[in-house]
């Protein structure tokens, strides 16, 4: 597709794009593309493909590494002590 130039982006929108790019450690261009994909419901990052997209903004989303670390920290708590079940 041909390049697209956006003009007169409101300051609040530009600030939101910059913040998203910084948080996700991605380029401004990638942040804008992700936002557009979410808005039209396409791409692998589509919020429509997520199970509960309405809660993500409230609670956040863990990366696979963060989820694995959490599961590992719970492993000891999930063990069954046979002495307690006699």
C-alpha positions in Angstrom: 0.0 0.0 0.0 1.1 3.5 -0.6 2.3 5.6 2.4 -0.3 7.6 4.2 0.3 10.9 5.8 -1.8 12.0 8.7 -2.2 15.7 9.4 -3.6 17.7 12.3 -3.5 14.8 14.8 -4.9 16.2 18.0 -2.3 16.6 20.8 -4.1 14.1 23.1 -4.1 11.5 20.4 -0.4 12.0 19.5 0.4 11.8 23.2 -1.6 8.5 23.5 0.3 7.0 20.5 3.7 8.0 22.0 2.7 6.5 25.4 1.6 3.3 23.8 4.8 3.0 21.8 6.9 3.7 24.8 5.1 1.1 27.0 5.2 -1.6 24.4 8.8 -0.5 23.3 7.7 -0.3 19.6 8.0 2.4 17.0 5.4 5.1 16.6 4.6 3.6 13.2 4.0 0.1 14.7 1.8 1.7 17.4 -0.3 3.5 14.9 -0.6 0.3 12.8 -1.7 -1.7 15.9 -4.3 0.9 16.8 -5.7 0.8 13.2 -5.8 -3.0 13.2 -7.6 -3.0 16.5 -10.1 -0.4 15.3 -11.0 -2.4 12.2 -10.8 -5.8 13.8 -7.9 -7.3 11.8 -4.5 -8.6 12.5 -3.1 -10.9 15.1 -3.4 -8.2 17.7 -7.1 -7.7 17.2 -8.9 -7.1 20.4 -12.0 -8.8 18.9 -10.1 -12.1 18.8 -9.4 -11.9 22.6 -11.5 -13.7 25.1 -12.3 -10.8 27.4 -11.0 -7.5 25.8 -13.2 -5.4 28.0 -11.2 -6.4 31.1 -7.7 -6.0 29.7 -7.8 -2.2 30.1 -8.7 -2.6 33.8 -6.4 -5.5 34.8 -3.6 -5.6 32.2 -2.2 -8.5 30.3 0.8 -10.6 31.2 3.4 -11.6 28.8 4.1 -15.3 28.4 7.2 -15.0 30.5 5.3 -13.2 33.3 2.6 -15.8 33.3 5.2 -18.7 33.4 7.0 -17.0 36.3 3.7 -16.6 38.2 2.7 -20.3 37.6 6.2 -21.3 38.8 5.8 -19.3 42.0 2.5 -21.1 42.7 3.9 -24.6 42.2 4.9 -25.0 45.8 1.5 -24.0 47.0 -0.2 -26.5 44.8 1.6 -29.4 46.3 -0.4 -31.8 48.6 1.1 -32.7 51.9 0.0 -36.3 52.6 0.5 -35.8 56.4 -2.4 -33.2 56.4 -4.8 -35.7 54.7 -4.6 -38.6 57.1 
